[in-house]
Amino acid sequence: MADKPQRVVFDTNVYIAGLLWRGKPYYCLLMAKAGTVKLVYCTQTAGELTTKLREKFKFTEDRIHAVAYELNRIAEKVEITGNLRAVKSDPDDDKFVECALVGKASVIVSDDHHLTDLEKYEGIEILTSDEFLKRFSK
């Protein structure tokens, strides 16, 4: 029986960079689209993604719907309470850690130092997109 893909959570910055540019986050996103890893998300992380695409990157509503559809297609949605307090330097990032815990993810991929400075939370590794690619694209 084949091994199940690693379960991962992408921070919003990784997902957006993967959509817009062809750097390391792009290859992380390709791994999720190919099923090499199983992406996990929650309403709160999807909400941040669509808000940033709309407000900061001026995506049209049609394009935002396309991104949301693709996320729903390639990833598994979990429900979080929003009560976890793990990232003291940026409590807004707590949702990624709680999503990983609830979704039984082994890795959070982020290029945000507020998350990567933690390095690990309850056994969940927090890796940059570069570290993630080096580990999982062997």
Residue, then its C-alpha position, 0 to 999 in steps of 0.5 A: m500500500a502506498d504511503k499517504p501524502q504528508r499533510v501540510v498547511f501553507d501560510t497565506n504568503v506562500y500560497i499567494a507567492g505560489l499563485l503570482w510568481r515562479g519561485k519556491p512557493y510556486y513549486c510548493l503549490l505544484m506539489a499540492k496540486a499534484g497530490t505529492v502532499k495533502l494541503v489542509y486549510c480552514t475557513q479562517t486561512a481561506g478568508e485571509l487568502t481571499t481578502k489579501l487577493r482582493e485588497k492587496f493584489k486587486f484580484t477580480e471576484d471571478r479570479i478569487h472564486a477560481v482560486a477558492y474553487e482550486l483550493n477546495r479541489i486540492a485541499e481538505k478543509v478542517e474547522i478550528t475554534g480560533n482559540l489557540r494562542a501559540v504565536k505571541s509575536d503575531p497572534d493573527d498567525d495562530k490560525f495556521v498552527e491550529c489548522a495544522l493541529v486540527g488537520k493532523a498536518s506534520v508541517i506548516v510552510s511559511d516564509d513569515h518569521h513570526l511562524t518560522d521563528l517557532e520552528k516547531y509546535e507540538g511536533i509540527e515542523i514549521l519550514t520555509s518554502d525553501e526548506f520544505l522543497k529540499r525535504f519533500s522534493k527528493 
